[in-house]
Amino acid sequence: MTTKLSRMYGMDMFTDSGKFIGNAQDFILDTESGEVVRVLLEPLPASKEEAKRVLREKSVMYKNVKSVEDVIVVAKVQQGE
């Protein structure tokens, strides 16, 4: 699946069962491969402890994204996995 990252900012995110989980606010990229690794539901804060919390509680692994059209659909998994 290929799409512009800028198009994904602010998109609604839903599980594949239809539950709204938030909006795409930030992204973590693998700089070597150029691939998205995580989608964050909050911007990544500067504080190390707060960043850990956001990664654990307010992010979704991109490998769990099933579709990016009008919304982002992710497999039903725990956030942060």
C-alpha positions in Angstrom: 0.0 0.0 0.0 1.4 3.4 -1.0 0.1 6.8 0.0 1.6 10.2 0.9 2.3 10.5 4.6 1.1 14.1 4.5 -2.3 12.8 3.5 -2.5 10.6 6.6 -2.1 13.4 9.2 -5.3 13.9 11.1 -7.1 10.9 9.5 -9.6 9.1 11.7 -8.4 5.7 12.8 -10.7 2.7 13.3 -10.3 -0.9 14.2 -11.4 -3.4 11.6 -14.5 -4.0 13.8 -15.5 -0.3 13.5 -14.3 1.1 16.8 -12.9 4.7 16.6 -9.5 4.8 18.3 -8.3 8.4 17.5 -6.6 10.5 14.8 -3.2 10.0 13.3 -1.1 12.8 14.9 2.5 11.8 14.3 4.5 9.0 12.7 7.7 7.1 13.5 9.8 6.3 10.4 12.6 3.8 9.9 15.2 6.1 8.3 17.1 3.3 6.6 14.1 1.7 4.9 12.0 4.9 4.7 9.0 2.9 6.0 6.5 4.0 8.6 6.9 1.9 11.8 4.3 3.4 14.1 1.3 5.7 13.9 0.8 7.9 17.0 -2.5 9.2 18.3 -0.8 12.1 20.0 2.2 14.1 19.0 5.5 12.7 20.4 6.4 14.8 23.4 10.0 15.9 24.2 10.1 14.3 27.6 11.5 10.8 27.6 8.9 9.5 30.1 6.0 11.0 28.3 7.3 9.7 25.0 7.5 6.2 26.4 3.9 6.6 27.6 2.7 7.7 24.2 4.5 4.9 22.5 3.0 2.4 24.9 -0.5 3.7 25.2 -1.2 5.9 22.2 0.3 4.3 19.2 -0.3 1.5 16.7 2.3 -0.5 14.8 2.0 0.3 11.1 2.2 -3.4 10.3 -1.3 -3.6 11.8 -2.7 -1.1 9.3 -5.0 -2.9 6.9 -6.2 0.0 4.8 -5.7 3.7 4.2 -8.5 5.3 2.2 -10.9 7.9 3.7 -9.9 6.6 7.1 -7.1 4.4 8.5 -8.3 0.8 9.4 -6.1 -1.2 11.7 -6.3 -4.8 12.9 -8.0 -5.0 16.3 -4.9 -5.1 18.6 -3.9 -3.3 21.8 -2.6 0.2 21.2 1.2 0.3 21.5 1.6 -3.1 20.0 
